[in-house]
Amino acid sequence: MNKQVSVLILAGQRASKDGERVVDPLLVDAGVEWKALLPILGKPMCEYVLAALDASGGLSKPYWVSGLDKTLIDASLNQSPSEDGPASSVVVAAEAGLPYPFMVTTCDHPLLTPDMVDSFLRDSIASGADFTLGLALKDIIQPAYPHVKRTYLKFKANNQNSGHVSGCNLFYIANPKGLEAIKFWRAAQHDRKKPFKLARRLGIGMLLKYITGGLTLKIAFEHASKSLNINAKPIILPFAEAAIDVDKPSDLNLVTDILGKRNTDKI
């Protein structure tokens, strides 16, 4: 991988309507204020993410971080402005000088590995796309972790797989055109409680096709590319753990077990 890629780590936390951070039971139980600092096997969760990035090839340092004072993680990081919501935070980071191309990931992805990062970036760059999104197939996740509850986007099956995919908290924005996908995400988030407005934004025909199970992942990205006048591609990752982040106590227990086994395997 010859191209140097910048990195933005999203480390913010959900806010309530009055702007205050939502109380997260995970943090209360651990006695920490910030999700990025949630301890797993004696280390803050964000350290696992930083270690995976450091061991990957082709990434430009220092990384950028938003949503949290960088001195709580690593003072050498670039501090990015923060906004309400992940999409807005990505947009303001780009506007504040985050160099293209850049990858976005999150602080609650401690199972991230150099192989995941390298695979995602290699395929993203090779695709020639302005914007890519990392996804994992249910066919990969479910056999490895049958008791894990994930949110799946249910696209039409093909001969190779079920068509059901889950997000992996990995995004690649190659250029300013690719940022249009993030701006669309930001606008769609604002409309999430206005179904008719959201339907118009997504395209009623596409939405109906998705609801009735007739929309393929390929057609969905082709439609998005045409609507936004960009080249957007999905990147399917062959790692079940790429789709597992820490949002609830059961996630934390599973991630702790997986990381514990990784540590044992290294001995």
Secondary structure by P-SEA (a helix, b strand, c coil): ccbbbbbbbbbbbbbcccccccccaaaaaaccccccccccccccaaaaaaaaaaacccccccbbbcccccccccccbbbbbbcccaaaaaaaaaaacccccbbbbccccccccaaaaaaaaaaaaaacccbbbbbbbaaaaaaacccbbbbbbccccccccccbbbbccbbbbcccccaaaaaaaaaaaaacccaaaaaaaacaaaaaaaaaccccaaaaaaaaaaaacbbbbbbbbcccccccccccaaaaaaaaaaaaaaaaaac
